[in-house]
Amino acid sequence: MAMPSGSELLLVFGIVVLLFGSKKIPELAKGLGQGIRNFKNEMKEGEPPPGEAPKAIDKPSVATASPIPENSVKA
């Protein structure tokens, strides 16, 4: 699929302006920017500081189930 050309982008932008209004678009862009910024900040918080080795992830323990005694099952 090809990238949209300039005239197609203008058409899409015009439809967006008609749907949301010219006052609402900056608010939407601001909210989108804040969401992206928050996502990046959260991703950085999960990383170890530079120069520190990442911690090893423990393997999850596997729980073993004991079989159900036959006399405890009621039909």
C-alpha positions as CSV (number, residue, x, y, z in Angstrom):
1,M,0.0,0.0,0.0
2,A,1.4,3.4,-1.0
3,M,1.8,6.4,1.2
4,P,-0.9,9.0,0.9
5,S,0.0,12.0,-1.3
6,G,-0.2,15.6,-0.3
7,S,-3.7,16.1,-1.7
8,E,-5.0,13.1,0.2
9,L,-3.4,14.3,3.4
10,L,-5.1,17.7,3.0
11,L,-8.4,16.0,2.4
12,V,-8.1,13.9,5.6
13,F,-7.0,17.0,7.5
14,G,-10.0,18.9,6.2
15,I,-12.4,16.1,7.3
16,V,-10.8,16.1,10.8
17,V,-11.3,19.9,11.1
18,L,-14.9,19.5,10.1
19,L,-15.5,16.7,12.6
20,F,-13.7,18.1,15.6
21,G,-13.6,21.8,14.9
22,S,-10.5,24.0,14.9
23,K,-10.5,24.7,18.6
24,K,-10.6,21.0,19.6
25,I,-7.6,19.9,17.4
26,P,-4.9,21.6,19.6
27,E,-6.4,20.0,22.7
28,L,-6.3,16.6,21.1
29,A,-2.7,17.1,20.0
30,K,-1.8,18.2,23.5
31,G,-3.4,15.1,25.1
32,L,-1.6,12.9,22.6
33,G,1.7,14.5,23.3
34,Q,1.2,14.1,27.1
35,G,0.3,10.5,26.7
36,I,3.4,9.8,24.6
37,R,5.6,11.7,27.2
38,N,4.0,9.7,30.1
39,F,4.6,6.4,28.2
40,K,8.3,7.3,27.6
41,N,8.8,8.3,31.3
42,E,7.2,5.0,32.5
43,M,9.5,3.1,30.1
44,K,12.6,4.9,31.5
45,E,11.6,4.2,35.1
46,G,11.7,0.4,34.4
47,E,15.3,0.5,33.1
48,P,18.3,0.1,35.3
49,P,20.6,3.1,35.8
50,P,23.5,3.3,33.3
51,G,26.4,1.2,34.3
52,E,24.3,-1.1,36.4
53,A,23.9,-4.7,35.3
54,P,20.3,-5.7,34.7
55,K,18.9,-8.0,37.4
56,A,18.4,-11.6,36.5
57,I,14.8,-12.7,36.3
58,D,14.0,-15.7,38.5
59,K,12.3,-18.6,36.9
60,P,8.7,-19.0,38.1
61,S,8.2,-21.9,40.4
62,V,6.0,-24.6,39.0
63,A,3.3,-25.8,41.4
64,T,2.7,-29.5,41.3
65,A,-0.9,-30.6,41.9
66,S,-1.6,-33.6,43.9
67,P,-4.1,-36.1,42.5
68,I,-7.6,-36.1,44.0
69,P,-8.4,-39.1,46.0
70,E,-11.1,-41.3,44.4
71,N,-13.1,-41.5,47.6
72,S,-13.6,-37.7,47.9
73,V,-15.3,-37.4,44.5
74,K,-19.1,-37.7,44.7
75,A,-21.1,-38.8,41.7
